[in-house]
Amino acid sequence: MKMKHSTALLLMIATLLAGLATTAWGQSADPITITLPPSSVLNPANAGLRASTNLEILGTGPVVGKPEYYGPPFGGLFYETPSSLACVYQFEAGPAGCNPYATSFNPSGGAGAIAVVDAYNDFNAYTDLSNYSAQFGVGAINPTSFIVVYAPYGGGTPGSCLGSVPGPVPPPAELTGWDVEESLDIEMAHAMAPAATLYLVEAQSDYFSDLFCAVTVASNLVQAAGGGEVSMSWGGGEFSGETAYDPVFTTPSVVYFASAGDGPGVIYPSASPNVVAVGGTTISRNLATGKYISENTWQQGGGGISAVEARPSYQSGISSKVGAWRGTPDVSADANPITGVWVLDTLTYGPGTWYIVGGTSVSSPLWAGVVNAAEAATPPFAASSKAELTKLYADTTGFGDITVGNCGPYMGYFAGTGWDFCTGIGSPRKYTGK
């Protein structure tokens, strides 16, 4: 990406470094401030009832200007792009160090479908995804390759719906945090697998009843497309009745991904044995050159031992670590907002509204796209999440094993060789074994 040198540019850089502009939540602060949108504030009383997003925004809100404005020589603003992630994770070639402002090769694979499930309506989703793709040179979209579907209201049993598809238009997502979530999810999934058909399935609310109806709708769409993935970047605290929801994630030829959370402990639905739980990492870069140094834990990443779900067969090899219970996460990828990704979301503040976003809401759609592209290259699609997880745990050669850092309650979990509570098996390297 070319830099643009002008008085206006210098003013924008000064604005960013001084604290950016007033944000959606009426704050102004240093850009290292981390802002939680309302949707990401986890309320323990909502366990089993309502879901929270797992995203965090670097700074206090939207950035003025496009990502290309903030590269060198201004220093230190090396936030991730589709091509820089493809370079770090070795999906595509790139320069030594994978500097985000020097990489240019994006993933190009994908087949079947990926469905992203979120709450509420983002009526700018198509336009934002199209402009995001143009900004970074990602595969173009059209009305047949990106489709928004309104799910009906949820029924009285897990995953059931009231009425047919499409349902009514959901309430607007402005100022809820779900607006940024939806843009993040579709942009990241599309960036990793641009040749896959992408569905955005919008639930009527953030209540589990509505969200799991939307998951059922998403599952049927993906299965009808020949197979693929469903990504859920949301979740909530575990609850005693969660095993009744586990069958929702068993549609044949569909692999389910969910964020492992942005704080110590285990959340649902990532705790389900029928879901790939995706945790978070930190990408460390040289302050002066932007070159990749290493990948380590994200200390806020979720993970731990489920209090409800029994250990699945694919985790038998780590029984010494998890005992008789399900351990999360299974895999991980960049989620630290300080090493976050660029996201375009114009629903609240209009054209040109970019954010730098982290949280395990980044890593779940990223992994959904990675597995889609991997399986498109070596078909067929996995028969189920359990089949995919069995494959991942059996062959870890296609992973970067994160061995540095800690996480969890009182920072008491430590990364180490093999699976751990901070990053699971690790982050992706190439498409091997996926």
Order of alpha helices (4+ residues) and beta strands (2+ residues): alpha-beta-beta-beta-beta-alpha-beta-alpha-beta-beta-beta-alpha-beta-alpha-beta-beta-beta-beta-beta-beta-beta-alpha-beta-beta-beta-beta-alpha-alpha-beta-beta-beta-beta
